[in-house]
Amino acid sequence: MGVWMPSLNLGFMCSIPSVYEAKPIFFLEALTVLAAIQLASSHVSSGGHLAIFTDNFNSVAMFNTLSALPAYNWILLTAVDVLLTCDLDFCVFYVPGSVNILADHLSRGRVADALQLSPSMTISTLTPPGLPNHARP
């Protein structure tokens, strides 16, 4: 999982925890969008605007329509709770993977490649949302 906040030059990354290894890629993509919302909520002023870019069409549809399959509802509800609490307006946009290179490097754990694209970026560990406390890395 990887999140890049270009306006702050911050990167976040983590390996997929074993509790999530059997989940479909869409689950992990949606979870990463939730992580981005949670991370951004501490960096965007109340009443602010948040744009999230992902290369996953299903995540774009889920977050922009606020409609999800039952197994994904907790992800969507958690995101909405954060957005309402922080009074953030948001939209999720599709960006081709070929354009989302830095976030892709972070999601694959390729720190050196990410730093080549943004040498002054600060990279931190990301704790996946919804992970039980006893299973956190």
N, C-alpha and C positions, 0 to 999 in steps of 0.2 A: 504494500500500500504506500502511496506517495502523494503528498500535497505540496504545491508550490504557491507561495503568496508573492507574486512579482513586485507589487507595490512596496512591500517591506523587505524584499529579497530574503525571505525565510523559506526553508524547505523542511519538510517533515517526512519521515519514512519509518516503516517497520516491516518485518517479515509477517507473513500470514500466520497467525496463531493456530496451533493444531486444532483447537476447538472449531475453527472455521475452514479447515483444509478441504472438507468434503462438500462445501457449499458451492453452488454455481457461480460463475464469474460475475453474473449480474448482481448477486448478493454482495460480493466484494466491491464492485463498482459503486453500488448504492451506499454501502457502508463508508466508502471513501468520501463520497459527497457529504454524508452526515458528519464525518470527521472534519471536513473542510468548513462546514457551517459552524461547528463547535469551536474550532480554532479561530475562525474569523470573528466570532462573536466577542472575543476578548480584545480585538484590534480595531473594530469598527464602532464608531460612535452610535449611541442610541438614536434611532430615527434615520440611520444611514442606509446605504444601498450596497448590495452584495451581488457580484456576478461570479458564477462558478462555471468553469469550462471542463467538460469531460468528453472522452471519445466513445462514450457508451450511450446509444440512442435510447435504450430502455430507462436509464437513469434520468435522462433529460425529460422523457415523457412522465415518469413517475413523480418527479419533483415539481414539474410545471403544471401538472393536472391535479396534483395532490390525491392521486388514486394509485393504490397498490394492491397486490395480491395479499391475502391474509398473513402469510409468512413474513411479509415485508412491512406490515403496518406499523410495527414498533419503531422501525427506522424512520418512517415518515412522521409518525406522531412525535418522536423525540426531536426531529428537525423542526417541526412546527412549534413545539414548545420553546425551543431555543429562540427561534425567530420572533415569536410573540413576546417572550420575556425581554428580549433585547430590542424590541421594536425595529426589526430589520426588514426591509423590502428586499426580495431576492429573485433571481431568475437563474436557471441553469441552461447553458448553451452547449450545443454540440461543436466540437472542434476535432478535425481529423487527427488521428494518432501521429501522423507524419508531421504535424504542426505542434503537437503537445510533447515535444521531445524531452524537455527538462523534467517535467512531471513523470514521464515514462522512465527516465533514468532513475529517479528517486524510488519509484514503485518497484523497480527491479534491483534495488540496492547498489546501483552503480554510482557511487559517490564521486569518484574521480571524473567520470564523464559529465556528471551534473556540474561539478565545480569548474570544468573546462568552459562550460557555457555561461556560468555566472560565478567567477572566482571569489567574489566577496560574500557570497551567500552563506548564511548561517544555517546549518542543518541540525535538527533536533530529532529525538525519538518521538514517534507518534504512538499513543496508546489507542488501540482500536475501540470505538464506541461499543457499549453494551457488553464488554468482556467482563465476566465475573471477576471480582477482586482476586480470588485465589489463582486465577489463570493469567493474570496480567504479567507481561514480560518484565 
